[in-house]
Amino acid sequence: MARLVAVQPQQRHPSFSLLPPSSLSDFNGTRLLHSQLQCKRRVSQPKVALQVTASSAKKILIMGGTRFIGLFLSRLLVKEGHQVTLFTRGKAPITQQLPGESDKDYTDFASKILHLKGDRKDYVFVKSSLSAEGFDVVYDINGREAEEVVPILEGLPKLEQYIYCSSAGVYLKSDQLPHFETDTVDPKSRHKGKLETESLLESKGVNWTSIRPVYIYGPLNYNPVEEWFFHRLKAGRPIPVPNSGIQITQLGHVKDLATAFIKVLGNEKASKEVFNISGEKYVTFDGLAKACAKAGGFPEPEIVHYNPKEFDFGKKKAFPFRDQHFFASIDKAKSVLGWKPEFDLVEGLADSYNLDFGRGTFRKEADFSTDDIILGKSLVLQS
C-alpha cells in the first residue's frame, strides 16, 4: 500500500555551505547582490498572489519535482499555503537547499513537503496509490508519453485540474515566426509524446492546462544551456557558433516559468488552454554568447563561425541549440493570465551565474573536444 512520507530536510550541498550571506536569490524575496554586473533593475511591483483560504488551499501532486522546474514551483506552492506531494522514484533527495536560500527558509519548506515513492511507469501502482490518497490538482513536470497520464486520470476521477509541462518543440518548423499557440504542430517531432498527451487530456474532458516553454535556463539547470557558454568563457576559449550566428532563439528563466505555473492554478481562463512561456525578447546565437559574457563579468568573447556540414562529430553535440530560428510569442500568457517575465536576459543569466556556475557548481564537466575539431580546421583554413 502506498503511503505519504513526510520529508526530513536534507543537508545542504557542500558547495552551498560557503555562500556569502549577501548572495541571495530574488526568489526568496531578497535582492541579489554581485560585483560583477551592475544592472539597473526595475522596482518590483507587488504581484497579484493567489488568495489562499482554508477552502482554496489545494492538495497538490507534482509528478517529478526534484531536479529543476519542480524545485522552484514547489516552493511557490508551499508559500501559497498548498499541501504539496512529490511523486518520484526516490533515487534523488526529495528536497535540496537552493543556492542562497537561508537555513530557516529551507527547513520550513522541507518540513511541509510530502513524498509518494513509486515509478510512474508502474501504471497499476500509480492508479491505486493516487486513488487511495486523492489529490485536487496534478502538476505533471516530467511526463513524456500520453500513456503515462491515463492511470493518473483513472486514479483521480474528481481531479480539479491537470497542469502539464509540454514544450514549444511541438511546433512544426516554419518560415513564419514567432510561433503562436494556434500554429501547426509536428506529429513527428521528438516531443510528439507531449503533443499526444495534450490531445489525450482534451479527449478525456478533464480540466487541463498546458505550458509550452521554449529554452529554459536558470540556477540548477541540468541541460547545458547557459552552462555551455560559461565553461568556455571561464576557460578563456573562443566560442564556436554554427553558420552565421544570427539565428534567432529565445530563453525563459526557470523562476518566471514557475510563476506562470502558479498563474494557471485554479484560473478559469486557463481551462483547456495552451500557453507559450519564455522570455520577453529574442536573441541571436552571437548575442547569447555576448550576454553570457556580460552576465558573468567576462570580456566580450571571440566567436568563431563554422559550417556544421563540414564536420563529423559522431554522437557528440557541438552546440546546445537547434541550428535554426526558434522562438514563440508569449502575448497570450501576458494578456490572459496577467503574467509577465521578471527577468530580462542578461540579469537572468547573471542570476544563474551568480547562484550556480560562478560558485563552482555545474551539472556537466567541460568538454571541448568538438571545439578543438572546429578550431583546428579554422586555423588550417586561415594559415
N, C-alpha and C positions, 0 to 999 in steps of 0.2 A: 504494500500500500504506500502510495506517495505521501510524503508529509513535508510541510514547510519547515524550514530550519532558519532560526534567527542567526544572522551572520555576526561572527566575532570580528572586530576591527583587525585588519592586517597591519603588520608593521610597515612603516614607510619604506619605500625603495631606498636603498643606501644612498643613491645619488641625490635624493631629495633632502637628506639629513643635513647637508651643508648649505642649504639655501639661505641667503641673507633675508632677514625679515622684511626688507623693503621691496623685495621682488615678489609681488603678489598679483594674482590674476584678477582682471576686471570681473571675471565670472563669480568671484567671491565678494564683490562689492568694494574692492579696494583698487585704486588706480595703479596701473603698472608703472614702475619707475625704472628707467635704464639710462645709462650714459651714452650708449652708442647711437641712439636715434632720437632726434628732437622732433617729435611730431606734434603739430597743433591739432588737438582733438576737439571735436565739438562737445559742448557741455551736454551731458546725458540728460535727456528729459525723462520725467517719471514714466515708466512703462505701465501700460494697462495690464495688470496682472489678473489671472483667473481668480475670481472671487470664490474662495473656499469656505464652505459652511459645513455643518455636520451632515447635511443632506447631499452636498455636492462633492464631497471627498469621495474618490473612487478607489476601488480595489483593482489595481493595475498589474498586468503581467507584461514583462518585457522578454521577448524571445531573444536571447543573447544578452548583451548589455555590459560585458566585462572588458571590452577592448578599447573602443574609440568613441563612437557616437553615443553609445549607451552610458558611458561614464559621465558625460555632461548632461544627457537627458534625464537620467535617474536622479541626479542632484536637483534639477529643477522641479521634478515631480514631487520629491520628498519635501522640498521647500514650500510647495503649494499645498501640502497637507495630505497628499495621497498615500495610500499603502501600496508599496512597490515590491513586487516579487520578481526575481530574475530566474528564468528557466535556462540552465546551462548544464553541460556535462560535468562540471565541477573540476575540470582539469586546470583551470586558471583560478587565481584568487578571485573571490566574488566581489571584493571591493579593493581598491587601492587608493592611496592618497594622491591627489592631484598635485602637480608642481605648484608650489606657492600656497597651497591650502593649509590653514592652521590645524594644529593637532586637535583643537576643540571642535572645529567645524567637521573635520573628518570623522572623529569619534562619534559625534552626534549623528552624522549621516549613516555611518556603518551600522550603528545600533538599530536603525529603523528599516534596514533592507532585509528582506526575506529571500530564501533561496529554495528553489524546487529543482532537484538534481535529476537529470534524465537526458536521453538522446532524442532529439526531435524526429529522427528517422525511425524510432520505435513508435509507430503510429497507434498501436493498441495502448501502450503506456501513456502516451500523450492524451489520448481521448479520455481514458479512465481517470488519470490524475487531475486533469483540468476540470472534469465533471465533478470530482469529489471536492475540489477547492472552490470553484466558482470564481469568476472574475467579471468585472464590469467592462473593462477595456483591455485590448491587446495591442501592444506596440511590437510589430514584427520587424526587428532590425536586421536579422541575419537570414531571412528567408530567401531561397533561390529558386525553388521549384513549386509549382502550383499544388502538387500532391501533398506537400508538407503542410499545407494550410487546411486541408479537408478535415483531419482529425481534430484540429483546434476548433473549427466551427461546429463540428458534431458534438464535441465535449462541452461547448458553451452555447447552447441554443438561445439563451437570453442575453447574449452579448450585446452591449450597447454600441460599441464602435470598434472597428478593426482598422488600425493605422499602420500602413505598410511603407517600408523604405524601398522604393523602386530605384530607377536610375534614368537619367537623361540619355543613357546609351541605348534606350529602346527606340529612339527616333531613326527613321530611315535617312541615310546620308542625303543631303540636299544642297543645291547651289543657292538656295534662298534661306537666309538666316536673319535673326535668331530663330531657334526652334520655339514654337508655341505648343501648348498642351493639346491643341487640336490637330497638330501636324501628323502626317502619315508615319506609322511606326513600322519597324522592320522585324517581321516574324522570324528572321534567320539570324538576328543579332546574337552576340554572345550573352546578352541579357534577356533572351527570349523567355526564360523561366519566369522572370519578373513580370514580363508582359502578360504571360499566360496566367500568372497569379492575379493580376488586375482584372482580367477577363473572368476568372473564376469568382472573385469577390462580387463582381457585378451580377453574374448569373445566379448567385446564391441569394440575392436580395438583401444582404446584410448592409448595415450602415458602415461604409468603408471610406477611407481617405487614403490617397497615395501621394507620397512625396518623391519627386524625381530630382535628386541633386545632380550637379554636373561633376566637377572635380572637387573633392573635399580636402581641406588642409587644416592644420592646427596642431597644438601640442598633443603628443602621443599618437600621431598619425602612423598607422602601420603600413601604409602604402608609401613608397618612396617618391613623393611628390616634391615638396619643398626640400626634403632631406637630400635628394639627388643633387640639387644645386648647392646646398650648404656644404656638402662633402667636398665639392670641387673648389668652392670659394675658400674654404678653410685651408685646403692644401695649396692654394695659390695656383691652381691649374686653369688652363683655358677651358671654356665650356663649349663642347661640341653640340651644335644645333642643326637639325636636318634642314636641307634645302635653304630657302631664302630667310627663314626666321621671322617672316611677317605673318605666319599662320596665326589666326586669332583664336584664343580659347578663353576659359572662364574658370575661376576658382571661388569656392564659398567656404567661409570659416565654419568649423565644426560647432562653435558656440552659437553662431547665427542659425545654423541648421537645427540645433537643439531647441532654440527659441521658436522656430517655425513649427516644430513638432508639438510644442505646448499650445501654440495658437489654434491648432485644428482640434484640440481636445474639447469635446462637448460643443463644438461650434456647428450650428445647423447649416451655416453657409459652406461648410467643408464636407457636407454629406454627399457621398458618391462623386467626389471631385478629385481631380489630379492637379498638383501644383509643382511647378519648377521652382527649385530653391538653389540659389547660388549668390555670388557677389553682385554688386551694383554695376561694375564696369567690366569690360572685356579687356584682354591683354594679349599682345603678341608674344611669341616664344622668346624673342630677344628682350622684349620689355619685361618678361617674367624673370629672366636671368638678372637684369639690372635691378629689378625690385627686390629680389632676394639679397643682392649685394647691399643695397641701401638699408634693408631691414636688419641685416647682421653687422652693419658697420664696416663692410669690406670696400676696397676700391672698386671702381667700375670694372667689370670683368672683361677679359679678352674673349671674344666669341668667334668660334671657328665654324663656318658653314660647310656642310658636306652633302653629297648625293648618296642617300642610303642604298640605292640600286647598285652602287659600285662596290658594296661590301657584303660579305657573308659573315654574320655574327653568330651563326648557329642558333641555338635556343636562347641566347642572351639578348636582353633588351637594351638597346643603346641609348634610348631616350624615354622618359617616363610618360609621354603624352602621345596620343594618336596623331599621326602626321597629317593633319587636316584642320580646316576651320571647324570649331565645335563650341557652340555657346547657345544659351537659351534665354528667353525673356522671363523675367520674374515679375512682370507687371500684374499678372493675375493674383499672385500671393500678396502683393502690396495693396491692391485695390480691394480684394475680397476679404483678406484676413487682417488687414491693417498691420502687416508685418513689414519690417524693413531691416536690412542688414546693418549691424552696428559698425562692423569693421570695413575700412577700405583696404585695398590690397596690401600696401606697404605696412600699415600698422597691424594688419592681421598677420602678416609674415613676421613682423617684429615680435608679436605676442607668441607665435610659435617658436621663434628662435630663442627668445629670452627665457621662455619657460621650459625649453626642451633641449634642442641641439646645442645651444650656447652654453648649456650646463653640462655638456658631455654625455647626454643621453640620446640614443637613437636606436632605431629598430634593426637596421642592417649595416654591416660594415661596408666601408667604401670599397668599390670595385671599379678600377679604372682600366680594365683590360680592353673593353671596346673603345674607350677614349684613345688608348695608345695605338690601336689599329688605325683609327681615323687620323690622329695627329701624325703618325708615322708616314702615312701616304701623303698627307698635306705637305709635309716637309720635303718629300721627294719631288712633288709637283712644283714646289716653289724654288727648288735648287737649280 
